[in-house]
Amino acid sequence: MLKIKLKPTGKIHQRSFRIVVAPDRSKANGKFIDDLGFYTPTTNTLQIDKDKMAQWLKNGAQITTGVDKLLNPDKYPRKKKIKTEEIKELPVEKTSAEGGSASGGEEVK
């Protein structure tokens, strides 16, 4: 099965990605069949040859989640980060296990 996926290139902290068609079991830096475009996260540049991509999708290639997130950002909304102040203000519920009694929560004198 063929997948349209991201192939990392460049230095570790200056990463850029090629968008390629490759077998689904191939390595991330391994051989690929066709080059469709590139994505550079530092400049947020995305360039894809749409005609080639449409042809590969017609032939049965599938898009990976990483490429799909680049093409359809509305489909994957960003999660809201919770600040540490908000975590401290959340109420804590006590459970019966915290009561210290093994007989259902009642203390025996």
Order of alpha helices (4+ residues) and beta strands (2+ residues): beta-beta-beta-beta-alpha-beta-alpha-alpha
